[in-house]
Amino acid sequence: MMSGKYTIILAAGKGTRMKSKLYKVLHEVAGKPMVDHVLSQVELTHPDEVVTVVGHGAEAVEETLGNRSEFVIQEEQLGTGHAVLQAEALLGDKDGMTLIANGDTPLLTAETFEKLFAYHKDKGAKATILTATAPDPTGYGRIIRNDLGTVQKIVEQKDTTHEEAAVNEINTGVYCFDNKSLFSALHEVTNDNAQGEYYLTDVIEILKRRGDVVAAYRMKHFDESMGVNDRVALAAATKVMQQRINRTHMQNGVTLIDPENTYIDVDVKIGADTIVEPGVYLKGNTVIGEDCVIGAHSVLVDATIEDQVTITSSTIEHSIMHRGSNAGPNAHLRPNSNIGEETHIGNFVEIKNATIGDRTKVGHLTYVGDATLGTDINVGCGVVFVNYDGVQKWQSEVGDHSFIGSNANIVAPVKISDHSFVAAGSTITADVPFHAMAIARERQTNKLDFWNRLPLSKSDEWNESSK
């Protein structure tokens, strides 16, 4: 039988210290649930099979990870050894190596997992512990090695002697096992301890008693091993992840003016020579091209930004901006906005579910919703596309090379043809034909001597204020 490579992700703990309605491993770090971070890195090692052990919030975790993993349920929380044993029906009879990782350790990398596998194989070990050198090992299980450098035992903090407590090599809770040896030893684990739980660490002692090789691979960066049990640790892990993400973008040719105040989710992509100013938050699956400028305090969510786009202090959600376009300051592109090439979306302009053609200008204080605008259009200040009749939304269409005067209301459904005009202050409720100008307002009437009709006290008051 060919040897395989397997992974078990432990994700059954409730996480009471998070004090949250959200299941612990689903709390996000840089835009992705912690357990998804772990699985994403595991997937890069190309395992033959991944099993996730779930308990509290099982359905939510299964929905998050989908068909990327198989799932088993730990009905009662009886310890880490008991949790791993739930995967026996799926993996117990298979030859190969099994990685065990925790779903609340979002900073671990595929590179570290691969090195652990390689070290385990090289040492001919039945178990290999992933360890790290901790600046402050307090609270961690210590790795005690013998004179030959192999693992003698793991000692929990509460059981350490004075000499053992001074050891700074700690157990990260990640292991690589010979698969069949793992499940065989798990059946010998007892719950004869103060917590009445079955500990995975007891497997190490059982394998050593059998005379099997137990190795320990010391990882390079302690930060990777960080587990998240409360909101303080969640913030710390997020900070480390942000630094890692930002460093990668800068190494790839992106300028971050102030990396400490730039927030980029893990799946965001940014092209070379793009400049990102302070206070920017790039979320979700946002993709930004080359030679762009993302101005201070902009927020982009699942946005697609092509090359040479400038965004100034604006919010872009689930929308696309094509090459050479610009938005802001303080523009808001709501979902399903499609902004054409070299198109200008100005200050305090809101676009929603609308396509704006190439080189069209929507300068300021305007709302465009549920509309299709052609190319080379000028939309004046204060224009409102009136798209909702109180029951449903309606579409408007504006043709190429049209002119929409300031403070016009475009009441959908309506079609304004190519090369047509809408006079300022008009409320348009009917189609406008080619080359026509639509005026929908009463003629100006001047009421002469109106001043003298004001009440005496009011006219006196105004006279005094004008002096």
Long-range contacts (C-beta under 8 A, 24 or more apart in sequence): 1-94, 1-95, 2-95, 3-95, 3-96, 3-97, 4-48, 4-49, 4-94, 4-95, 4-96, 4-97, 4-179, 5-45, 5-46, 5-47, 5-48, 5-96, 5-97, 5-99, 5-117, 6-47, 6-48, 6-49, 6-50, 6-51, 6-91, 6-94, 6-96, 6-97, 6-98, 6-99, 6-179, 7-42, 7-45, 7-47, 7-49, 7-50, 7-51, 7-98, 7-99, 7-100, 7-101, 8-50, 8-51, 8-52, 8-53, 8-84, 8-87, 8-91, 8-98, 8-99, 8-100, 8-101, 9-35, 9-38, 9-39, 9-42, 9-50, 9-51, 9-52, 9-53, 9-69, 9-101, 9-102, 9-103, 10-53, 10-80, 10-83, 10-84, 10-100, 10-101, 10-102, 10-103, 11-35, 11-52, 11-53, 11-54, 11-55, 11-61, 11-102, 11-103, 11-104, 12-53, 12-54, 12-55, 12-56, 12-73, 12-74, 12-77, 12-83, 13-55, 13-56, 13-77, 13-104, 14-55, 14-56, 14-77, 15-56, 15-104, 15-229, 17-229, 17-230, 18-229, 18-230, 18-231, 18-234, 19-230, 19-231, 22-57, 23-56, 23-57, 23-60, 23-61, 24-104, 24-228, 24-229, 25-61, 25-103, 25-104, 26-57, 26-60, 26-61, 26-64, 27-228, 27-234, 29-106, 29-107, 29-228, 29-234, 29-237, 29-238, 29-241, 29-266, 30-238, 30-241, 30-242, 30-245, 30-264, 30-265, 30-266, 31-265, 31-266, 31-267, 31-268, 31-283, 31-284, 32-106, 32-265, 32-266, 32-267, 33-64, 34-103, 34-104, 34-105, 34-106, 34-228, 34-237, 35-61, 35-64, 35-65, 35-103, 35-104, 36-64, 36-65, 37-106, 37-107, 37-266, 38-101, 38-102, 38-103, 38-105, 38-106, 38-108, 39-65, 39-68, 39-69, 41-108, 41-109, 41-110, 41-113, 42-99, 42-101, 42-110, 42-113, 43-68, 43-110, 44-110, 44-113, 45-99, 45-110, 45-113, 45-114, 45-117, 47-99, 48-96, 49-90, 49-91, 51-87, 51-90, 51-91, 52-103, 53-83, 53-84, 53-86, 53-87, 55-83, 61-103, 78-191, 78-196, 78-197, 78-198, 79-191, 79-195, 79-197, 79-198, 79-199, 79-200, 80-173, 80-197, 80-198, 80-199, 80-200, 80-201, 81-186, 81-189, 81-197, 81-198, 81-199, 81-200, 81-202, 81-203, 82-197, 82-198, 83-200, 84-182, 84-186, 84-200, 85-183, 85-186, 85-187, 85-198, 88-183, 88-186, 91-179, 91-183, 92-179, 92-180, 92-183, 93-180, 94-179, 94-180, 95-179, 95-180, 96-178, 96-179, 97-121, 97-176, 97-177, 97-178, 97-179, 98-176, 98-177, 98-178, 98-179, 98-182, 99-174, 99-175, 99-176, 100-174, 100-175, 100-176, 100-177, 100-200, 101-174, 102-173, 102-174, 102-227, 104-227, 104-228, 104-229, 105-172, 105-173, 105-174, 105-224, 105-225, 105-226, 105-227, 105-228, 106-228, 106-237, 106-241, 107-223, 107-224, 107-225, 107-226, 107-237, 107-240, 107-241, 107-244, 108-174, 108-224, 108-225, 109-224, 112-219, 112-220, 112-224, 115-217, 115-219, 116-174, 116-176, 116-217, 116-219, 117-176, 119-176, 119-215, 119-217, 120-176, 120-215, 120-217, 123-213, 123-215, 124-213, 125-176, 125-178, 125-212, 125-213, 125-214, 125-215, 126-177, 126-178, 126-181, 126-207, 126-210, 126-212, 126-213, 126-214, 127-175, 127-176, 127-177, 127-178, 127-181, 127-182, 127-203, 127-204, 127-207, 127-212, 127-214, 127-215, 128-175, 128-176, 128-177, 128-214, 128-215, 128-216, 128-217, 129-154, 129-171, 129-172, 129-174, 129-175, 129-204, 129-214, 129-215, 129-216, 129-217, 130-172, 130-173, 130-174, 130-175, 130-176, 130-216, 130-217, 130-219, 130-225, 131-169, 131-170, 131-171, 131-172, 131-216, 131-217, 131-218, 131-219, 132-169, 132-170, 132-172, 132-218, 132-219, 132-221, 132-222, 132-224, 132-225, 133-168, 133-169, 133-170, 133-218, 133-222, 134-168, 134-169, 134-170, 134-222, 135-168, 135-222, 137-165, 137-167, 137-168, 137-169, 137-170, 140-170, 140-171, 141-170, 141-171, 141-201, 142-167, 142-169, 142-170, 142-171, 143-167, 143-169, 143-170, 143-171, 143-216, 145-169, 145-216, 150-213, 150-214, 150-215, 150-216, 151-204, 151-208, 151-214, 151-215, 151-216, 153-204, 153-205, 153-208, 154-201, 154-204, 156-201, 169-216, 169-218, 170-225, 171-201, 172-219, 172-225, 173-225, 173-227, 174-225, 175-200, 177-203, 181-207, 181-212, 185-210, 241-266, 271-307, 289-323, 295-328, 295-329, 298-328, 303-333, 319-351, 322-358, 340-375, 353-393, 354-385, 357-400, 369-393, 370-394, 370-395, 370-396, 370-412, 371-395, 371-396, 371-397, 371-398, 371-410, 371-412, 372-396, 372-397, 372-398, 373-397, 373-398, 374-398, 374-399, 374-400, 374-401, 374-402, 374-418, 375-400, 375-401, 376-400, 376-401, 377-401, 377-402, 377-403, 377-404, 378-402, 378-403, 378-404, 379-404, 380-404, 380-405, 380-406, 380-407, 380-408, 380-424, 381-406, 381-407, 382-406, 382-407, 383-407, 383-408, 383-409, 383-410, 384-408, 384-409, 384-410, 385-410, 385-412, 386-410, 386-411, 386-412, 387-412, 399-434
